[in-house]
Amino acid sequence: MNTSAINALRPEFDSYQNNEIQSTTIKLWNRMCRAYSPRYQHIKRALAEHLVEYFNRHLTTDQLLIDRLILPVSDDTLKTCLLHYDAIEQSRSGCSGFLSGYNLAESDFEAAIRQQYDGEPTGVNILFGIQGMGNGHLTRSRLIAKALADRGAKVQYLVSGRQKSELYDMEVFGDYLHRDGFTFIAKNGRINFFQTVMHNRFFGFIRDVWTLNVKDYDLIISDFEPVTAWAGYLGNKAVIGFGHQYSFDYDVPMLRRFSITGLAVKLFAPASETIGLHWVSFRHQPILPPVIDTTIRLCEDKKHLVVYLPFENQDNVASLLNRFSGYRFKIYGPRAPEVIGNTEFFQMSVNSFKESLQTSRGVICNCGFTLIAECIHIGLPVLTKPLKGQIEQLSNAYTLENRHLAEVFYCLTYENLQHFIENAQRKAANPYPDVAEAIAGWVVSDRNETVTELSEKLWQNQRDLARLSQRRGKTLSGLES
């Protein structure tokens, strides 16, 4: 992380005297509020990480004095305020009596910050490739795209692996490029290798790679997208590969690690630097937590289960679920909207799926990565079926079973679903930090942290969030009792 902007503020912090603490704190509070306008979004994380330390160093009591008002402030409270700058701005505008009155002119230190950061994030020209084969790639790439846009980064997006007409909610990617790329064909819950080979146009892929202009880009990011990855590799460009698949480059559970399928995964989208994502850390491997929407929360339980089994025969899924009378199922996938008995089909939509997930009591899905990460984050039980012949999903199933993160089944039968459907109950959340913001900040700061340092920081944040969630859970339990 680039800390020179924070260091520019050190002389002011270090010049504090006890008899000046009240007036200086007022200045700092107003400066903090003013800096948290959208113009300075790209440094708010850096400020949040350092201001608590300075407050604690210079305030001898756990109180913040503002114009004769005493407000109790703890580390958690202050961090929460800092991470919700909109709320701070609203509070500031509503407290003109003692906050807005101290709206001082920009200091030399703030001018140094503005001069350093104004225009800096646009200095790197990025090509960002997204694998459209699964919704998880698009889901996390949307989050990173928004975080990069907040920092003013200049990014050209390219999506492959799915027909352009089948893509949805793509506004965040602007005028994105589309290529055919590669895709896997699945039927009845199994990879069909013959159809996969016949469906993909290898000469067309080679043409797309050779004709993609990468010379004007300083950096290429590939969310397991092969066209941008291979074009960057052949063009001698820096390629950062990020995604769950890249975690298998490290010492994590993977079935048949040296199989032909495993080799194909490694060659699918080569990168000069990889960032793997996983649900848990593995003996300090340089892997990051999942990239998910950290704003999702459990809402009122509407007593339905979300079903996402797009690689299964949808008629078979509906017929099987209708045998469970008294239960409701919301099925997301390729089928047109329709109600069949106690099952309702939906086509994928970010907002619709998010609402259904937050109000459900459990999820039945294939053994992908992002959806299960969202369920772990908010505390939803998961029953998952790996796609046969897909080495990543089989390896995921192995990890989920061994870490007791989800229930796994391998054949779509009534017996394999019955126990989960009849007993699914929400459980304790295991929240993840905002990894999208961290990756975006890492990219625009010219990657001045190692992936190992970034990993250690984010997993520590995850442990802190987990402890906080446990304390809240115990408090709620005590109140209910």
C-alpha positions in Angstrom: 0.0 0.0 0.0 1.2 3.5 -0.9 1.6 5.3 2.5 3.3 8.4 1.4 0.0 10.3 1.6 -0.4 9.2 5.2 3.2 10.1 5.9 2.5 13.6 4.6 0.1 14.0 7.6 2.6 12.8 10.2 4.1 16.2 11.0 0.6 17.5 11.9 -0.2 14.5 14.0 3.2 14.6 15.7 3.0 18.3 16.6 0.0 17.7 18.9 0.3 19.1 22.4 -2.0 18.2 25.3 -3.4 21.7 25.6 -4.2 21.7 21.9 -5.8 18.4 21.7 -9.4 19.6 21.5 -9.0 22.1 18.7 -6.7 19.8 16.7 -9.2 16.9 17.0 -11.9 19.2 15.6 -9.6 20.0 12.6 -8.9 16.4 12.1 -12.5 15.4 12.2 -13.5 18.0 9.7 -10.6 17.1 7.5 -11.5 13.4 7.7 -15.1 14.2 6.7 -14.0 16.4 3.8 -11.6 13.8 2.5 -14.3 11.2 2.4 -16.0 12.8 -0.6 -16.1 10.5 -3.7 -13.1 12.5 -5.0 -10.9 10.7 -2.4 -12.5 7.3 -2.3 -9.3 5.6 -3.4 -7.4 6.6 -0.2 -10.2 6.0 2.3 -9.0 2.5 3.0 -5.5 3.8 3.8 -6.8 6.5 6.1 -9.0 4.0 7.9 -6.0 1.7 8.7 -4.0 4.5 10.2 -6.3 7.0 11.9 -7.3 4.7 14.8 -3.6 4.4 15.7 -3.2 8.2 15.7 -6.3 8.8 17.8 -5.2 6.2 20.4 -1.7 7.7 20.5 -2.9 11.3 21.2 -6.1 10.9 23.1 -5.5 9.7 26.7 -9.2 8.7 27.2 -11.5 6.7 25.1 -13.4 9.8 24.2 -13.4 12.2 21.3 -14.0 15.9 22.2 -15.7 18.0 19.6 -16.6 21.6 20.6 -17.4 20.8 24.2 -19.3 17.7 23.3 -18.0 14.4 24.5 -18.7 11.4 22.2 -17.6 7.9 23.2 -15.5 6.4 20.5 -14.1 2.9 20.4 -11.8 1.3 17.7 -14.7 -0.6 16.2 -17.0 2.5 16.2 -14.3 4.7 14.6 -13.5 2.0 11.9 -17.2 1.7 11.1 -17.5 5.5 10.7 -14.5 5.6 8.5 -15.7 2.8 6.3 -19.0 4.4 5.7 -18.0 7.8 4.5 -21.5 8.6 3.2 -22.9 8.4 6.7 -20.1 10.7 7.9 -21.0 13.3 5.2 -24.6 13.2 6.2 -23.8 13.6 9.9 -21.5 16.5 9.0 -24.2 18.3 7.0 -26.7 17.7 9.8 -24.5 19.1 12.5 -23.6 22.6 11.2 -23.5 24.0 14.8 -20.2 22.4 15.6 -18.8 20.5 12.6 -19.5 22.6 9.5 -18.4 25.7 11.4 -14.8 24.4 11.3 -14.7 23.8 7.6 -11.2 25.0 7.2 -9.3 25.8 4.0 -7.3 23.0 2.5 -4.1 22.5 4.3 -0.6 21.9 2.8 -0.9 18.3 3.8 -4.3 17.8 2.0 -2.9 19.5 -1.0 0.0 17.0 -1.0 -2.6 14.2 -0.9 -4.6 15.7 -3.7 -1.6 16.4 -5.9 -0.4 12.9 -5.4 -3.6 11.0 -6.1 -5.5 13.2 -8.5 -5.0 11.5 -11.8 -2.7 8.8 -10.4 -5.0 5.8 -10.7 -5.5 6.5 -14.4 -1.8 6.0 -15.0 -2.1 2.3 -15.6 -3.9 1.1 -18.7 -5.5 -2.3 -17.9 -7.0 -5.1 -20.0 -9.3 -7.2 -17.9 -10.4 -10.6 -19.2 -13.4 -12.3 -17.6 -14.4 -16.0 -18.0 -18.2 -15.9 -18.8 -18.6 -19.7 -18.5 -19.8 -19.5 -14.9 -21.7 -16.8 -13.1 -19.2 -16.7 -10.3 -16.5 -15.2 -12.5 -18.9 -12.4 -13.6 -20.1 -11.9 -10.0 -16.7 -11.2 -8.6 -15.5 -9.3 -11.6 -18.4 -6.9 -11.3 -17.3 -6.1 -7.7 -13.7 -5.5 -8.8 -14.8 -3.5 -11.8 -16.8 -1.2 -9.5 -13.8 -0.8 -7.1 -11.5 0.0 -9.9 -13.9 2.6 -11.3 -14.1 4.2 -7.9 -10.3 4.7 -8.1 -10.5 6.2 -11.6 -8.6 3.2 -13.1 -8.6 3.0 -16.9 -9.8 -0.5 -17.8 -11.0 -2.3 -21.0 -13.0 -5.4 -20.3 -13.2 -8.5 -22.4 -15.6 -11.4 -21.8 -15.5 -14.9 -23.4 -16.9 -18.3 -22.8 -20.6 -17.5 -23.3 -22.7 -16.1 -26.1 -23.0 -12.3 -25.8 -26.8 -12.6 -26.0 -26.7 -14.7 -22.8 -24.9 -12.2 -20.7 -26.8 -10.1 -18.2 -26.2 -7.1 -15.9 -23.1 -6.0 -17.8 -23.4 -2.2 -17.4 -20.4 -2.0 -15.0 -18.1 -3.2 -17.7 -19.0 -0.4 -20.1 -18.2 -0.9 -23.8 -16.7 -4.4 -23.2 -15.2 -6.6 -25.9 -16.5 -10.1 -26.6 -14.8 -13.2 -27.9 -15.9 -16.8 -28.2 -13.1 -18.2 -26.1 -13.5 -21.7 -24.7 -16.4 -23.3 -22.9 -17.2 -26.7 -21.4 -20.4 -28.5 -22.4 -22.2 -30.4 -19.7 -25.2 -32.6 -19.9 -27.1 -34.3 -17.0 -24.5 -33.2 -14.4 -21.5 -34.4 -16.3 -18.9 -32.8 -18.6 -19.3 -34.1 -22.1 -15.8 -34.0 -23.5 -16.8 -35.0 -27.0 -19.3 -32.1 -27.3 -16.8 -29.8 -25.7 -14.2 -30.5 -28.3 -16.7 -30.3 -31.1 -18.3 -27.1 -29.9 -15.1 -25.0 -29.5 -13.4 -23.5 -32.5 -9.7 -23.9 -31.9 -8.6 -22.0 -35.0 -11.0 -19.3 -34.1 -9.4 -19.1 -30.6 -5.9 -18.9 -32.1 -7.1 -16.1 -34.4 -8.7 -14.2 -31.4 -5.4 -14.5 -29.5 -3.2 -13.3 -32.3 -5.5 -10.4 -33.3 -6.1 -9.0 -29.8 -4.0 -5.8 -29.5 -2.2 -5.9 -26.1 0.7 -3.6 -26.8 -1.2 -0.5 -25.6 -1.9 -2.0 -22.1 0.4 -1.8 -19.1 -1.2 -4.7 -17.3 -3.4 -7.6 -18.1 -5.7 -9.2 -15.5 -7.4 -12.5 -16.3 -10.2 -14.0 -14.3 -9.3 -17.4 -15.7 -10.1 -15.9 -19.2 -7.9 -17.6 -21.9 -7.9 -15.1 -24.7 -6.4 -12.2 -22.7 -4.1 -14.5 -20.8 -2.6 -16.1 -23.9 -2.4 -12.8 -25.8 -0.5 -11.3 -22.9 1.7 -14.3 -22.5 2.7 -14.3 -26.2 3.0 -10.5 -26.2 5.4 -10.6 -23.2 3.1 -8.5 -21.1 2.6 -8.8 -17.3 -0.5 -11.0 -16.7 -2.1 -11.3 -13.3 -4.3 -14.4 -13.1 -6.8 -14.3 -10.3 -9.5 -16.7 -9.3 -10.3 -19.9 -7.5 -8.6 -22.1 -10.2 -5.2 -20.4 -9.5 -5.3 -21.6 -5.9 -4.4 -25.0 -7.2 -1.0 -23.7 -8.1 -0.3 -23.9 -4.3 -0.5 -26.6 -1.7 -4.2 -27.0 -1.4 -6.4 -30.1 -1.7 -6.8 -31.1 -5.4 -7.8 -34.5 -6.7 -5.6 -36.1 -9.3 -3.2 -33.1 -9.3 -1.1 -34.5 -12.1 -3.9 -35.7 -14.3 -4.4 -34.6 -17.9 -7.4 -32.6 -16.7 -5.3 -30.9 -14.0 -2.7 -30.0 -16.6 -5.4 -28.5 -18.9 -6.5 -26.3 -16.0 -3.0 -25.0 -15.6 -2.6 -24.3 -19.3 -6.1 -22.8 -19.8 -5.2 -19.2 -18.9 -1.4 -18.9 -18.1 -0.3 -15.9 -16.0 3.1 -14.4 -15.0 1.7 -13.8 -11.5 -1.3 -15.7 -9.9 -3.7 -14.8 -7.1 -5.6 -17.8 -5.9 -8.9 -17.5 -4.0 -10.2 -20.1 -1.5 -12.8 -20.5 1.3 -10.1 -21.1 3.9 -6.4 -20.5 4.3 -4.0 -23.4 4.0 -0.9 -23.3 6.1 -0.1 -19.8 5.2 -0.3 -20.3 1.4 -0.4 -16.9 -0.4 -4.1 -17.3 -1.2 -6.8 -14.7 -0.7 -10.3 -15.1 0.7 -13.2 -15.1 -1.8 -14.3 -12.0 -3.7 -17.9 -11.6 -2.7 -20.5 -8.8 -2.1 -19.9 -8.2 1.6 -23.1 -6.2 1.8 -25.3 -9.3 1.6 -27.0 -10.1 4.9 -29.6 -12.6 6.0 -33.1 -11.1 5.9 -36.5 -12.4 7.1 -36.6 -16.2 6.5 -39.3 -16.7 3.8 -38.9 -20.5 4.2 -37.8 -21.3 0.6 -34.6 -23.0 -0.6 -32.5 -21.6 -3.5 -31.6 -24.2 -6.1 -28.8 -23.6 -8.7 -28.1 -26.7 -10.7 -27.7 -25.3 -14.2 -25.8 -28.4 -15.5 -28.6 -30.8 -14.5 -31.7 -31.7 -16.5 -34.1 -29.1 -15.4 -37.2 -31.3 -15.9 -35.6 -33.9 -13.6 -34.8 -31.3 -11.0 -38.4 -30.0 -10.9 -39.9 -33.4 -10.9 -37.7 -34.5 -8.0 -38.3 -31.4 -5.9 -42.0 -31.6 -6.3 -41.9 -34.8 -4.3 -41.1 -32.7 -1.3 -44.6 -31.4 -0.4 -44.8 -28.5 2.0 -41.5 -27.0 0.8 -40.9 -24.2 -1.7 -37.9 -24.0 -4.1 -36.6 -21.1 -6.2 -34.6 -22.6 -9.1 -32.2 -20.4 -11.0 -30.7 -21.4 -14.3 -31.1 -21.5 -18.1 -34.8 -22.3 -18.1 -37.5 -19.6 -18.9 -39.5 -18.4 -15.9 -42.2 -20.9 -15.0 -44.0 -22.3 -12.0 -44.3 -26.1 -11.7 -45.9 -27.2 -8.5 -43.9 -26.0 -5.5 -40.9 -25.0 -7.8 -40.5 -21.7 -9.5 -37.9 -21.1 -12.2 -36.0 -17.8 -12.5 -33.4 -16.7 -15.0 -30.3 -15.2 -13.5 -30.4 -11.6 -12.4 -28.1 -10.0 -9.8 -30.8 -8.3 -7.8 -33.4 -11.2 -8.0 -30.8 -13.8 -7.0 -29.5 -11.7 -4.1 -33.0 -11.2 -2.7 -33.8 -14.9 -3.0 -30.5 -15.8 -1.3 -30.9 -13.4 1.6 -34.4 -14.6 2.4 -33.8 -18.4 2.0 -33.0 -21.0 4.6 -30.6 -23.0 2.5 -29.0 -23.6 -0.9 -28.7 -26.6 -3.2 -26.1 -26.1 -5.9 -23.3 -27.5 -8.0 -19.8 -27.3 -6.5 -18.7 -24.0 -7.8 -16.9 -21.4 -5.7 -18.5 -18.0 -5.4 -22.1 -19.0 -4.4 -20.8 -21.3 -1.7 -18.5 -18.5 -0.4 -21.6 -16.2 -0.2 -23.4 -18.9 1.8 -20.5 -19.3 4.2 -20.3 -15.5 4.6 -23.9 -15.1 5.7 -24.5 -18.4 7.4 -26.6 -20.5 5.0 -26.4 -24.3 4.9 -25.3 -25.8 1.6 -26.0 -29.1 -0.2 -23.7 -29.4 -3.2 -23.2 -31.7 -6.1 -19.9 -31.6 -8.0 -20.0 -31.7 -11.8 -18.7 -35.1 -12.9 -15.5 -35.0 -14.8 -14.7 -31.4 -13.7 -11.5 -31.5 -11.6 -12.1 -28.2 -9.9 -15.6 -29.1 -8.6 -14.5 -32.6 -7.5 -11.6 -30.9 -5.5 -14.0 -28.4 -4.1 -16.2 -31.2 -2.8 -13.3 -32.8 -1.2 -12.4 -29.6 0.7 -16.0 -28.9 1.7 -16.4 -32.3 3.2 -13.1 -32.3 5.1 -13.6 -28.8 6.5 -17.3 -29.5 7.3 -18.3 -26.4 5.3 -21.1 -28.1 3.3 -22.9 -31.4 2.7 -21.9 -33.1 -0.6 -23.8 -35.5 -2.7 -22.9 -37.2 -6.0 -26.1 -38.4 -7.5 -29.4 -36.5 -7.9 -31.9 -38.7 -6.0 -34.7 -38.2 -3.5 -32.7 -40.0 -0.8 -29.7 -37.7 -1.2 -31.8 -34.6 -0.9 -34.3 -35.6 1.8 -32.2 -35.1 5.0 -31.0 -31.6 3.9 -34.3 -30.3 2.7 -36.2 -31.5 5.8 -33.5 -30.2 8.3 -31.9 -27.1 6.7 -31.5 -24.3 9.2 -29.5 -21.1 9.1 -26.3 -21.2 11.1 -23.6 -18.8 12.3 -22.1 -16.5 9.7 -18.4 -16.7 8.9 -17.9 -13.3 7.2 -15.2 -12.4 4.7 -13.5 -9.0 4.3 -14.0 -6.8 1.2 -11.4 -8.5 -1.0 -12.5 -6.7 -4.2 -11.6 -3.3 -2.6 -8.2 -4.8 -1.5 -7.4 -6.1 -5.0 -8.4 -2.9 -6.7 -6.3 -0.8 -4.2 -3.4 -3.2 -4.8 -3.6 -2.9 -8.6 -3.8 1.0 -8.7 -0.9 1.3 -6.1 1.4 -0.5 -8.6 1.2 -3.7 -6.5 3.7 -2.5 -4.0 2.7 -5.3 -1.6 3.6 -8.9 -2.3 0.7 -11.3 -2.7 1.8 -13.0 0.5 1.6 -9.7 2.5 -1.9 -9.0 1.0 -3.0 -12.5 1.8 -1.8 -12.3 5.5 -3.6 -9.0 6.0 -6.9 -10.2 4.5 -7.0 -13.4 6.4 -6.2 -11.5 9.6 -9.2 -9.3 8.7 -11.3 -12.4 8.2 -10.3 -13.8 11.6 -11.2 -10.4 13.2 -14.6 -10.4 11.5 -15.2 -14.0 12.6 -14.5 -13.1 16.3 -16.7 -10.0 16.1 -19.5 -12.1 14.5 -19.2 -14.7 17.3 -19.4 -12.0 20.0 -22.5 -10.6 18.4 -24.1 -14.0 18.2 -23.4 -14.6 21.9 -24.9 -11.2 22.7 -28.0 -11.9 20.7 -28.4 -15.3 22.3 -28.1 -13.7 25.8 -30.8 -11.1 25.0 -33.1 -13.8 23.6 -32.7 -15.9 26.7 
